[in-house]
Amino acid sequence: MLLSFTAKIYVLVMHLWTRTISLKRKNRNLCGAYEYMFLFSDREPP
């Protein structure tokens, strides 16, 4: 339970971080790829 919660927080932080980097580089394709990867990994069982 705690591990799953920590994993979600980590995914959220990484998601926001990669989005910020992507927006700075104006690379929407990379941003979309990271969003899809994180959303897909979040749906997988822990």
Secondary structure, DSSP 8 states (H G I E B T S, - for coil): -HHHHHHHHHHHHHHHHHHHHHHHHT-HHHHHHHHHHHHHHHHS--
